Amino acid sequence: MKSFKNSAFARFFTNFPKIMFANLLYTIPSTICFAIFGLIGYLTGFQNVIVWFLGIIPAYPLYAGLVMVIRKIAIEKKDINVLDTFKTSVKDNWKTFLINGIITYLIVTLSVFAILYYYSMASVSAVYSALLTLYLFFSAMLVATMFYVPMMNITYDIKLLQVYKNSFILVFGKILRSVLTLLAVAVPTAVAFFAIMLTSNVWLLIVGILVSLIYPLFYTYIVVSIISKPLQEAVGSFTKKDDRYVVLPKERDIEKEKKLMDENKDSEYVFVNGRMIKKDK
């Protein structure tokens, strides 16, 4: 029973106010970003996903804060100051997440165009039906890859190219977890999609606001909870303290860090302020 009460599932409910606060810190400015580009599309008459989805880019750095808060609460089981944790994570990771936002924007827009094209041509030739099936599988693999990228970015001191390489490998190396995560996020995604598609007029606006405020919370919490274990098994722990992983105070003490690294000469990495830092040779 004690183990269940401290599980990620149980902590979602016991820490819901904190998680919701972090979610609002992310979703409110993100929704504003999407609304701005939606308005630009409306005013210019260029009503297209190319413009609508541009909001992903400025909003994505904020996602670093949400992921970090959920990791701390759900996986590390820590009692944190949500605002400080959120701001620190965004500050430390905004450049990397801005690049991730551009990559995510390109993946989403190109995938939408490709899927719509192959779907419209499926009735013309069976070849396009086969291509549509193949591309849907490819898109699923890209989505699964993006499950690991944010967590790896905020946790380990690894170059961005290596992050994407490792994430893609983990999709197949931890295939059961990847499929489980895909199926798990499919539920809130389907609910959000049909809620928007089946409403109209003022209800569409209300449902759209509710979805934008709630969906990121469920999506991120599910992903972080499921992929954390295989990520730690493959790359390195961020929940244990041992001779390889050393937790330092919030304010960095360079001299103390050097001393700790010298004491752990057999380890390639040490754990510093929520990130795996590779030691200098």
Secondary structure, DSSP 4 states (H G I P E B T S, - for coil): -HHHHTSHHHHHHHTHHHHHHHHHHHHHHHHHHHHHHHHHHHHHT--SHHHHGGGHHHHHHHHHHHHHHHIIIIIS-----HHHHHHHHHHHHHHHHHHHHHHHHHHHHHHHHHHHHHHHHTTT-HHHHHHHHHHHHHHHHHHHHHHHHHHHHHHB---HHHHHHHHHHHHHHTHHHHHHHHHHHHHHHHHHHHHHHT--HHHHHHHHHHHHHHHHHHHHHHHHHHHHHHHHHHT--SS--SSS-----SS--HHHHHHHHHHTTT-SEEEETTEEEEPP-
